[in-house]
Structure formats: structure tokens, C-alpha cells
Amino acid sequence: MGVELSGYGFYLGRRAESVRDDLKVRSLFLQAGDSGLVLMSADLIGFSVEFSDGLRRAVARSVHVPVANVLLACTHTHTGPATIPLPGIGEMDESYMGTLPDAMSQAARAAVSDAREASFSIASEAVEPIGFNRRTGTFDGIDPTLNVASFTRTDGKIFLMNYACHAVTLGRAPEVSADWPGAAVRAIEARGHRALLFQGFCGDIDPVTNLNRWGDGSTEDLKLYGEILAGRALKGERHSPPSIDTDIRSLEKRIRVPLAVPARGAIETQAAFFLEKNSGFPKADRFAAEWKKIAHDHYDKIAAAPYIDDVPVQAISVGAMKIIAFPAEVFSAYSLILKKEFPGLFTFGYANGDIGYLPSESAFADPGDYAANCAPMFYTAFPFTPDVPKLLVSTARELLEALQGKMAPPAD
């Protein structure tokens, strides 16, 4: 208790006063032949790439698999401790952060020790939307698909679920909760099974509760969302035949994501524009002032190397199941584009780190878009360049085609 929670604005000092439901890290270990794979989902807002790399290395050493065969994602709950360095959005508690490597490794070892033979199936189910497009205030441009992988053992079933919606149902509550992803897992557990959920490409998707009354979600809303997703997951599993192909492959490519660094004189203009757009947020003026100092202090260094380097993009196949994982708050448009080319694709956001929002091309074209222009101020100081969507989609396509044997594995 007392750790600062992450999200929702600037210097709120929102601290954990109670626990509505526990936060967990869940680990799924898969092995086919000599290939082992660890998929982990943590009920936290996200990690930096550097911190995530350290966690992945610790897990890999703990269970003796290659680092490239470890995927670590967050569900992005905003009612959990601050675990990523975002100025003004929540201060990290270093003692809490220090507990995470051992917790992750324990979860992975528990999954390995519990492994036993299972049959495997995958399904995609259209879901009554629990999310809407918060940029447009409509249901246009959302990904309505719940992807499900199920693993049936003699002692029960394990469900891997993948759905896209920001975990912000409860608003600025000063309490700990895994939000709707936790509710979906609990709904599966209540039926005697086990489950883990991976957040999808939800950068512009919010829960419907926020369309009605922002931040007014309740335990009843969480339960409703959980029941909808659990019901669809179970129905999808009933209608999906076992997969014959269970071969495991994992590829990872580290890329350079370019930044649009303005002229130094534009920093004052950007700060003023930020204040105009965010005047309703408490202490937005403090954030703008501190951002200006950071932008000026680091300007020469960023301008000399205008990019984020060593950004991991991971692609995994388990038989016919294909996963693409981005370390970011990815807009739903990326999912819709890639799923046209790769039907049934599982799309994991906040995976192996979080470098900030990856907006769609239409968002980059809007000078007032929050994700494209304001949010980078607390993630990277300056926005990404408008060609980033093409870069990320082409990288994902390259990795997924390599998994299918259509081309050689890409080099970093």
C-alpha cells in the first residue's frame, strides 16, 4: 500500500489505498520437441524496453530457454503501480520494482514444473464490443476479435486470450485492480479452468463505460466484461478442432524508430500547444514547464541521434497460431491491416517493453492528436515520424512471412 499508481494525468499523487483484486503475473510454458517457449502476462501498466530485457534474460536463465523464446507483456492496467518512467504520470517505487525479476522467474519455473502433455486448438470469435474508438467516439476502427488458444490436459484446460481494449474501466480510483483483463481471467477460473490474457493493439480503444460516463466503471462492469469474453472464449474452444501442427518458432528483430525532432525554437510553441490542449488536466502547467526544461537539456543529444534504437519486434508461431508483439501502445489500425494479410493473427501490445503510442497514419495527419503529438512528450520528448506505421507494418510482415517459410529470417 502507498505506491503511486500510474496513468490519467499529471502529478496526481494517486496512491494505492486498497486492493479490489490482486495483480498477478501468469506464465505459460510450451514445448514441442527441443523447442521451449515462455509466454508471460503481467497485470501492470508496462515496462521500459531496457527493464523488460533484463526481466526476459532473468526468465531465460531460470528456465533454460533462449531470450528470443521469452515473451513478456503487460495488460496495461491503470490501477497498478507505476512501473515505467513517465514524468508526471506516476513515480516508480524502486523497492517494488526490485521484486519483479524474482516474481517473473518464479512464475516461469512454476509453469515449467507443471508442464504435461496437452492437445491444442485456436479460435477467433467476434465479440460484442466492450471497447470503442476514443479518437472518434464511435465503434468504427476497432478490432472486434477475441483470439483464443486452448490447451487441454487431463487435469483441465488452459486458455490464452487476446483482446484489445485499454484497461481503464475504473478511472482514477486509488485502489489496485487488474481491471477487465483480470476479470476475464477470473471468469474462466470460476469455471474450473486456467487462463492468461494478452492485451491487444488498444492504443485508441477505451471501455464502453468511458463512452457513457468517463471513469465511472464499477465491479459490476468488470464482471460483465469478463463474462462476455469468457463466454466467447469457451464457445470458440468448443467449435475449434485440435491442431495437428505444434511446431514452435520465435523470431525477433531489433529496429530503429525515428523521431521527428523540431527546431529548438519550436519547443516553446509545442509547450504552449500542449497547455491549450490539456488545460483541463490538473498541473498540466507544471508538466509543460518541466518538459520544456527536459527538451532543451537533451535537445542536442536527441537531435544528433533522432531515433529510439534497439526496439524489439517479436513474431512467434505455435503451429497455425501466429503472434506479432510490439513494445508499444499500438493503434487498432495496425491490427486490422495485419489481420487482412494474416487471418487469425494474435496481436500483443505492451510486449517486451513500451516505447509509447504507435498511432495510425490518420492520427499522424491530425496536428491535435493526443497520441501522435502530446503523449510523446512524456514517453520520448518528441514525436515519432509519420512514416513509422509503414516501418512497423513492414517489419511485422517480414517476420511473419519468415515464420511461414516464405523468406529468410530477417537480420537486425
Secondary structure, DSSP 8 states (H G I E B T S, - for coil): ---BB--SSSS---B--EESS---EEEEEEEETTEEEEEEEESSS---HHHHHHHHHHHHHHHT--GGGEEEEE---SSSB--S--TTS----HHHHTTHHHHHHHHHHHHHHT----EEEEEEEE---SEEETTTTBSTT---EEEEEEEEETTEEEEEEEE---S-TTTT-SEE--HHHHHHHHHHHTTT-EEEEEE-S-TTEEEHHHHHSTT---HHHHHHHHHHHHHHHHHHHHT----S---EEEEEEEEEEEB----TTHHHHHHHHHHHHTTTSTTHHHHHHHHHHHHHHHHHHHHHS-EEEEEEEEEEEETTEEEEE-SSEE-HHHHHHHHHHSTT-EEE-SBS----EE--HHHHT-TT-IIIIITHHHHTSS-B-TTHHHHHHHHHHHHHHHHTTSS-----
